[in-house]
Amino acid sequence: MAALKGITVDQAADFMRMVAPKPRTQKVKLEKARGRVLAEDVLATRDQPPFNASAMDGYAVVDLISDETLQNEPLTVVGDSLAGRRFKGDLIAGEALRIFTGAPVPEAANAVIIQENVDQQGDLIFVQPDGWASKSDNIRPRGGDFKAGDVLLEAGQILDPWSLSLVAAAGYDKVIVRKKPVVAILSNGDELVQVGGKPKADQIFESGSHALIGLIEQWGAKAKFIGAAGDSIKAIHKALKNVKADLIVTIGGASVGDYDLVKPALEQMGLQIDFASINIKPGKPTWLGSLEGGQRVLGLPGNPASAMVCAQLFLRPYIEAALGRYEPRSLLAAKLTAAIPANGPRESWLRAVMSHDDKGQLKVTALRDQDSSLVTVFAQSNALLRRLADAPSSKAGDLVQILPLERAQ
């Protein structure tokens, strides 16, 4: 089948989601699970707390004395109940049990009087006139947090520090998570030198892989940087022929110039192209193909802005689908702060800065220079502004669609 050309942005995103591998699972230790995606529901195996527990330091009592003629009668302290070491005896009317926060409350007790409301004289305590507790006061009921069988977390949730605490509270030291898809990255071009190297007068530092690695890992996959290859079929083929990954991403060499050699190199590995271009700006030459063994390759343009825009729109859906948690990202409506001209025949995604005005309304400013080679422009932006193909000009105050970028992660 002939390769598709000029497909829409939505079609390309759907294609990437469709070719992603089915989610796989693995069991990991809890201390290694932060940021991972749950593969199975986490169920409570016991009540939490597993007993009625004191919420305060004070005294557990059995019968609440409501008769004013009896409220001056002392109570006899018969023992202590500490967190992790319960009182093993019985408690009856007229007695009190010294109890501490988190300690088990005896079955017969129905309230805890806080220690500030008590005067102690040896083994006797006198409750201050306004210090009597009502029924269930200062007692955390058994199962008040969760009960055995409750679904604490659902499959598909990301394990953040708060949810890890919940898993630990339920007694799990390991969890079943979705296995991270592996994404390998190759930069291409004679003009590139690795950071730390010594560039020649006509070379620049390779930067695209650093952003891409961070995004891949932020989205939940494992990034594997292969390195950089020069503009030669032999070098590119050598770099890619033994790569073990779910997806290979190449940066540069994606177009049709004399030195765009990634596709010719991969043809030696049986490359078949699924789509050869997308109707987008920046990033039109972005392509997807598969190698002889079925391994997928996503070709991104070499210009940093083009590569990062296309990573946001096409690589992210692939990763999320492989993790079993893909959902189309909702675009937000924002007011333009300055006019922008009519768009051309390609859907455009402009680097932009979003913020809120003094009324809380979301506003957005398209950065002036949209040259796809400018790293500084992307570093300044926190959103992408979507312009449909052939969209008319928009003036300040018009509503436009934006895609927020996740910064400072």
Secondary structure, 3 states (H helix, E strand, C coil): CCCECCECHHHHHHHHHHHCCCCCEEEEEHHHCCCCEECCCEECCCCECCCCEECCCEEEECCCCCCCCCCCCCEEEEEEEECCECCCCCCCCCEEEEECCCCECCCCCCEEEEHHHEEEECCEEEECCCCCCCCCCCEECCCCCECCCCEEECCCCECCHHHHHHHHHCCCCEEEEECCCEEEEEEECCCEECCCCCCCCCCEECCHHHHHHHHHHHCCCEEEEEEEECCCHHHHHHHHCCCCCCEEEEECCCCCCCCCCHHHHHHCCCCEEEECCECEECCCCCEEEECCCCCEEEEECCCHHHHHHHHHHHHHHHHHHHCCCCCCCCCEEEEECCCECCCCCCEEEEEEEEEECCCCCEEEEECCCCCCCCHHHHHHCCEEEEECCCCCCECCCCEEEEEECCCCC
